[in-house]
Amino acid sequence: MRWQALTLPVLLSVCPEMPAQNPVEKPVSPQDRQHWSFQPVKKPVVPVVRNTTAVRNPVDAFILSKQEAAGIAPAKAAEKLSLLRRVTFDLTGLPPTLEEQDAFLADSSPTAYEKVVDRLLASPHFGERQAQHWLDVVRFSESNGYEADGDRVHAWRYRDYVVNSLNSDKPYDTFLIEQLAGDELATGKDPRQSLELLVATGFHRAGPVHLVGGNSDQEVARQEVLTEIVQGIGSALLGMTVSCARCHDHKFDPVSQADYYRLEAFFAGTKFRDVDTSNKEEKAVHQKAVVEISLKTAPLKAKVAAIDGPYRQKVREAKRLKLEPAIKTAMETPDKARTEEQKQLARDAETLLKVTWDEIYAALSPEDKVKREALRAEMHTLEAQMPAQPGIAWAMADDEKIPATHILKRGEVKRKGEVVQPAFPRVIDENPAKADAPRLKRLDLAKWIASPKNPLTARVIVNRLWLSHFGRGIVNTPNDYGLHGEPPTHPELLDWLASELVSNGWKLKPIHRLMVLSNTYQQASQQPASPAAQKADPDNKLLWKMNRRRLEGEAIRDASLASSGELNRQTGGPSVRIPLEPEVYDLIFTEGEPDGLWAVTPDEKQHARRSLYLFGKRNVRLPLMEAFDQPDRLTPCAARPRSTFAPQALILINGPFTREQSLKMATSLLKTNPADPVTLAYRRALGRTPTAAETKLATEFLREQTELMEERLTGRLPVSLPGDLPANASPAKAAALADFCLALLNSNEFVYVP
């Protein structure tokens, strides 16, 4: 009788084999297609403005026309060094060097700034900076996420593919097609070309993935992978929240559940593939190195196991003694004599008796703990020397047999509805494929997305570029161009830029160049408040001044390394694991590393690489990065938040990284310019010379702090001293200078671009 009270949805949930009803799909109306983002891109006429002296290129004309209509005047031009710092960070993510500062100040020609922009666009660091934005959008990481968070040992090749593509100014349509269907393009190509095209498809694998085994439901896991792929395409490339239609028709946008599964159907047969394109010689060299290192680590592993063994047995026995009598009886009963209940109890007992690394570590004696840590450190040093496997593409490929794609009732795998074929979202594609047409492939999807006729693709990417340079997109919801997204503040400018991109062969560098050469970009960010502007546009949506922006965590770290003189500018290659704070180790559970240790890269010079090249583990963010809003890499991040809270100040003033860099910076200053370290410190950290008042204040601080340090040293109190000091350098003065450097690295001006 209890079953009679259940509703139909509940019955369906407890009886998943019951077939779901085929949904009735609502047609897309002409009114649905009237939304601005679904309209074709048409290049508007550049507006005529009164203030022609403020127009350096068409970007300014579009911006000024809105300002003049609101009765607002643009800000004055930024100071020369402020502009250099701004554009250098924007295009390369690094501060300008002393040589670059001197050259720009010395160049009084009208094209001085233009030459700086062209130099930065040609820099190998340009691709690194722009790649960070792209990797945020596609939620790239080098681990799978979820509980195991296993490493992706070949994922770095996709990161390098993105960097190299952006540095070479690969046309954006080609860039997209390679990532969506590079494996289809790779057929018949030589191994080197083939490897790059296969690596590009790592785009589909950038998101988190729940790798399961044993008795886990493989069908559910497979659906999670497909969901991640569709989410990435919808958000990153189309700026559409298509994932909202996975369980039901989209509540706001004209996207049906069937539209969602038609898009998913392009990937019905697409599976993860680690494709080997290396030759015999490369494999032989690699295998030899692996064997040599394995022979060295084998005895170390045996010694670790010998230490662990007795403790593992001890912990397991202690757990066994605490089991309930019924479970103990089941465990002691021979397998063949166990009842069904006892068999289940015995299986459950194995879970209860499982010994974790934390339990072994807690049981270790102090002596064994020291021995084991030394052995593990030696093992990790050797394992970190393991060469990357050559020619492995972290890629995707299609199975020969493609399974059917069903519409899933409420998105549940076990409640399959009607079968759908690959097709484009109807609100954008007004000419759906005929029923008897050949099945569309991923390459067809790629070409459709990268087509000039697609109204979204060009708009989405130029808006992302605008966001990266101005701190706010023309569309302030960069991943949502639907009915609930914000409309563009300058729709004509957006379409003009999109048209310009397509007409110039989808090249991105010219669009960057247009934006940063505009008068709008070169405005000052700080000026006396304009009552008219504040009243008409308090949020600066009309860009009557430049937005002052805080650096991301990666740029703060890279700028600290550059200021101390430690930055390693090497580009590309396998990612680097740097030493972590002790408390972070507890969060790491790497596949193949049962004790959770972190195999630090043995070459210390590699620890000073750019943050882009640090190993990105989804479940473990570096404290500095996490404090300064590095995304969690679980969902596409179009625009990083910029929070302000106490731990940011604490991690900069007390964190081991900034303190270490301040010590190294002091050593470098005393070696380079012992007569005037203050001026050199300002130029390195802030990109300018200090004012007279700042010089006076710094001099007084150093005098007082040096006296304090001398007292502490005389009293044999602890003092943080820079290492490798010049022979004639005073330790007390060096320690004082390190504190001054730390203060600069903690200043507002250091973490913000003007």
Sequence and secondary structure as in RCSB ss.txt:
>XXXX:A:sequence
MRWQALTLPVLLSVCPEMPAQNPVEKPVSPQDRQHWSFQPVKKPVVPVVRNTTAVRNPVDAFILSKQEAAGIAPA
KAAEKLSLLRRVTFDLTGLPPTLEEQDAFLADSSPTAYEKVVDRLLASPHFGERQAQHWLDVVRFSESNGYEADG
DRVHAWRYRDYVVNSLNSDKPYDTFLIEQLAGDELATGKDPRQSLELLVATGFHRAGPVHLVGGNSDQEVARQEV
LTEIVQGIGSALLGMTVSCARCHDHKFDPVSQADYYRLEAFFAGTKFRDVDTSNKEEKAVHQKAVVEISLKTAPL
KAKVAAIDGPYRQKVREAKRLKLEPAIKTAMETPDKARTEEQKQLARDAETLLKVTWDEIYAALSPEDKVKREAL
RAEMHTLEAQMPAQPGIAWAMADDEKIPATHILKRGEVKRKGEVVQPAFPRVIDENPAKADAPRLKRLDLAKWIA
SPKNPLTARVIVNRLWLSHFGRGIVNTPNDYGLHGEPPTHPELLDWLASELVSNGWKLKPIHRLMVLSNTYQQAS
QQPASPAAQKADPDNKLLWKMNRRRLEGEAIRDASLASSGELNRQTGGPSVRIPLEPEVYDLIFTEGEPDGLWAV
TPDEKQHARRSLYLFGKRNVRLPLMEAFDQPDRLTPCAARPRSTFAPQALILINGPFTREQSLKMATSLLKTNPA
DPVTLAYRRALGRTPTAAETKLATEFLREQTELMEERLTGRLPVSLPGDLPANASPAKAAALADFCLALLNSNEF
VYVP
>XXXX:A:secstr
 GGGGS HHHHHHH TTS           TTGGGSGGGS          S GGG SSHHHHHHHHHHHHHT    
 B  HHHHHHHHHHHHHSS   HHHHHHHHH  STTHHHHHHHHHHTSHHHHHHHHHHHHHHTT  SB  TTT  
B TTTHHHHHHHHHHHHTT  HHHHHHHHHHHHHH TT  HHHHHHHHHHGGGGG S      TTS HHHHHHHH
HHHHHHHIIIIII   GGGGSSSS SSSS  HHHHHHHHHTTTTEEEEEEE   HHHHHHHHHHHHHHHHHHHHH
HHHHHHHHHHHHHHHHHHHHHTS HHHHHHHHS GGG  HHHHHHHHHHHHHT   HHHHHHHS HHHHHHHHHH
HHHHHHHHTT    TTEEEEEEE SS   EEEEGGG TTSEEEEE     TTT SS   TTS    HHHHHHHHT
STT TTHHHHHHHHHHHHHHSS SSS TT  STTS   SSHHHHHHHHHHHHHTTT SHHHHHHHHHSTTTTB S
  S  HHHHHH TT TT SS   EE  HHHHHHHHHHHHT  B    SS B     HHHHTT   TT TT     
 S GGGGGB GGGB  BTTB  HHHHHTT   SSS  SS      HHHHHHHHH HHHHHHHHHHHHHHHHH TT
 HHHHHHHHHHSS   HHHHHHHHHHHHHHHHHHHHHHHTT      SS  TT  HHHHHHHHHHHHHHHTSHHH
HEE 
